[in-house]
Amino acid sequence: MTRCVTNAYWAKNLFRARDYCKKLINSGLGEINISTGMSHQKYVNHGTIINAIQALIEFDIPTLVTVETDTETSSCFEKLRAEKCIQEEMDKESPLLKLQVNSWVRFDKKNEVRREEQAVSSLNYGCDNLFDTVVVTPDKEIAACCGITMSHIDEMNLGHMKQIENYGNQVEDFLKVWIKTEGAFQILKQLGVSEDKLANINHPCQACAILHKDKNIKKLLVEGYSSHVVRVVNKAKLMELTGY
């Protein structure tokens, strides 16, 4: 399937939103993912998101809205969920709309720490995006994953879309196979990264960025990866055979 991840900047009013929806259908889009929340809404406000949702529902386009974890003083998720058009759609037997909260990744230490309603269970598993998702950016670049830290990791950038063969060549990249199989957070644990550092990680993409960017961890990785190769490759082959 084909999907687009967007902040819905194109839905400033319903007329414009409907016009975009026609173009999306004509392009063969299968699903649209809207990212929003307190930080996003500094640039694309709540009303614009509602315009986008209304138009997408009108045109029968499956829609997933992902909201950043709120701060102690913000309520973007509850405000969205309270909207009449959202309630009506989500009350249907087969709604076109899904609404979810995503863990907040704190890139800048100056940013506030946001509350987490529950532990991020995805830290315990491998990455679903690697090898299964082909990402094309607005600059016509291809990427190895659609994670929120993708632009921070040079190894996830695979060149211009004319070089699509680079996507298939990833199967020779052991680190990507390891991340796909066991997950970046589990790799950090296996490398012996301190509990203090691990405790500050609340998203698998955050763990992936640390794995690729932290100089001390990269040194541990280079020195210790070889002892994991046989186990990881066998596990990856088993997952490929069984589909799990």
N, C-alpha and C positions, 0 to 999 in steps of 0.2 A: 504494500500500500504506500501511498504518498501522503506525507503530512507537512504542514508548515508551522514553524514555531515563530510567534510574533508577539509584540506588545500591544497590537491593535491600534497603532497610531493612525491608521487609515480610516477610522470610524468616527471622525469628529462630529459627523451628523449622520442621520439615518439614510439620507439620499446617497451620500458618498459610500456608506457602508454597503448598501444594497448593490451599488455599481461594482464594488470590489468583489462581492459575492458572486456576481455573474461571471466575472473574469476568473475567479477561483474554480468555479464549476467547469468552465470552458477549458481550463488548463489540466483538468483531470484530477484535481485534489481529492483525496479520500478523507482527510481529517485535518482540523486546525487546532493547534495548541496555543492558548493565550496565557502569557505570563503577566502577573500583576501583583499588587501589594503596596505597602507603604512607600518603599523606595521607587518602584516603577511609577507610582502615581504622582510623583513629583514632576513627571514629564507627560504621562498619559493618564488623565484623570478617570475617576469612577464612572462618570457619565459616558465617556467614550467607550469604556469596556461594555457598558450596558447596550449602547448602540450596536456594537459589534455582535454581541450575543443575540440580540433581537433579530438582526439581519441574517445571521448564520442559521438560526432556527427556522426563519421564514423560508430559507433556501434549502432546508433539509441537509445541512452540512454538519456531520458529527463534530462536536466541540468539547475540548477539555480545557478548563480554566484552572491554572495552578497559581495559588496565592502564597506569597512569602509568609513565613511565620510572623505573626504580629508581635509588636512590642507590648509592654505592660499598659501603654496608653493608646494604642491603635486598635482598630476593630474592622479592618478591611474585609476579612473573610465573612464576619457576621453581617456586615452591611450588604455584601453581595448576596449572601444567602437569603436575606430578608426581601430582596427585590421580587415584585410580583411575577415578572416574566420568568425569572429563574425558578421560583417556587412552582409555578404552573407547569413548566416543562419537566422538572424533576419529579413531579407527582404522577407523571404519565407512566404507563406500564412499560414502555420502551423509550425512555428519554434520549434525545440526541445530545444532551448536555451532561457533563460530569464536572464536579467542582471538588478540588482537593487542596490541601495545605502541603507546602514543600518545606523541608528543613532550611533554616537560614544559615548561609555560609558567610562568616565574618572575615572578609578579605583584609580590611583595615582595622587595626587595633583601636582606632579612634571611634569606630562604630559601636553602637550599643550591643550588649549581649541580649539576644531575644530568647524568651522562654520556649522550652521544648515540651510539648504535651506528652510525648512518650519517646523512649529510646529508638534510635534509628536502626531497625532490624536489618536493613539492607547493607549495613557495614559487615555483616557476617557472610555475605555471598559475593560471587563473582559479578563482573559487569555485563549487563544484558546488551549494552549498545555495541561493544567492540565486535567487529566481523559481521554483525547483523543489521547495521544501519549505515547507509551511505548518506553523508551530510554534504550538502552544497550550500555555501554561504552566499550572501548577496554580492560578494566580490568574485563569484564563480570559482571559488577555491573549494577543494574537497577536504573533508576532515574525517578522522577515524571514529569520532563519537559525537554525540550531541550534548555532552555534559556541560554544566554551567562554568566549568573551569577550562574548557577546551582552548580558549584563546590565550590562556596562561601557559600552555604546555606545547613547546615547539614540536615535540614528537607526534602530536596529534594532527598536525597540519601536513597534508599529503600533496600539496601542489595544486596547479590549475586543473580544472575539470577535464581538460584535454589529455591530462596524464592519469586517466582513471585506472590504468594498469597498476598504479602505485597502491591502490586499495587492496588488490589481490596479493601484492607482495608482502603485506603485513603478516602473513602466516609464518614468515621467517623471523619475525621479531619475538624473541622469547618473552620479553617483559610484557608485551601485550597479551600473549597467550596466558601468562601467569595471572595478569589482572583479570582477563576474561574468565579464567577458571576458578580463582580463589578470591579475587578482589584486592584492591590496593591496601585497604585497612588490615587485612589478614597478613599481607606481605610485610607491612610495617611491624606487626607483632612478631612475625617469624624472624625478622632481622634484629630483634631485640631492642626496638625503640622504646624509650622510657614510658612508663605508665602516665607520667605527668603530661607528656606530649600527646599521647593517645587520648587522654581524657578531654582534650580541647577539640577533638574531631567529632562532628555530628552529621557528616554527609560523606558518602563514598567518593564524590568528586573532589572534595576537600582533601581526602586522604591521597587521592591520585596526584593532585597538584604538589603536595608535600613530597611524595615519593619521587617525583621528577625534578623538583626545584631545590630541595634542601641538600646542600653540598655534603654534609656529614652522612646523610642517609644514602646519597648516591655512592659514596665511598663504601659503605657497608654492603650495598647492593652489588657493586662490582666485585668485591672480595668474597661474597658469600653465595651468589646466585647458583653457582655450579652444583652445589650439594642438593639443590631442589629440582634440577632439570628432569631427571628420570621420573620422579613422582608426578610432577606437573604435566609432563607430556603424556604419560600414561593416563592420568586423570582426564586430560583434555580429549584424548582419543575415545575414552569410555563415554564421556558426555556426548561426544559427536555421534557415537553409535546408538546410544540409548535415548538421546534427546533430552537428557536431564543434566 
